[in-house]
Amino acid sequence: MPGVDWMSGRPSAPEDDAVVGRVMDSIGAVVGGANKTQTVEDGEIPYGGMLTVPVYLMTHSHHEPIERDGVRYTFVVDDIGLAVESAKQAAGDEWVSLLGGSISRQCLLLGLVDELHLDIAPVLLGSGISLFAGLGQHIELERLETSAFASETHLRYRVIT
């Protein structure tokens, strides 16, 4: 099931909404992947438009930044370290969110990840991009927070370096 449409309209509990709200309030920038400008042109807005923070999209070819719906999309060619550093500067004291399995794996392997936040919905998709498949490296985690409510399980881990 490609895309993230399956996430919309799922039942949620107020406690789940509170956890997600705290996370959303803490994000100051996003790093994700893009196929040229396809992500923006196809309307794939990070977090469904819940955030209006700078977005840095990894790509293999140069493209000028795009401003859409109050969000500035900056394209970074083949340098994920630069994308993360730019996002950190834009985010200030807030978090940088990494979107996508490939982006997350690359950042984990480069030691650019401090924490993992996993929100698990009770659905098995059966296909798609695995978050950690092919990581090829053992990475220790320290549990910081776990909560489970009626509709989701929320996990927060510190990456041990």
C-alpha positions, 0 to 999 in steps of 0.5 A: 500500500504506497503512500500514507493515506492509510493513516488518515481517519483512524480512530484515536484516543485523547491520550494518543492525540496528546502524545502526538501533539507534544511531538508536533510542538517539538519539531522545528525542521524535517529531513526527508527524501524526494524524487526531484520535486515529486514529493511536493508536486504530488502533495506529500506534505510532511505530517499532512500539513500539521507543521509549517517548519522548514523541510530539507529534501534529499535529491540527486539533482539540483532544484531551487527551493519551493515555497508551498502552503507556508512551508519552504522546501530546500533540496539538498543534493546527495549530502545527507550530513549537510541536510541534517546540519541545515535542518538543525540550524533552522530548528534551533532548540527544537527537534529535527524529524527524519522521514522515511526508511532510507533517510532514517537508516542513512542517518543512523549509520552516520551517527546523526540520530539522537533519539527514535520516536516510533508511533505504532498503529494497529494495522499491518500494511503488508508492503511498503518501505521497511524502516530498518531493513538493510541497516546492517549494523547493531545499534543499541537503544535505551528506552526513555518513554513508552505509552500505550492507549486505545489506538496507538503505542508510542515508543521513545528511545535514545540511541546509544553511541 
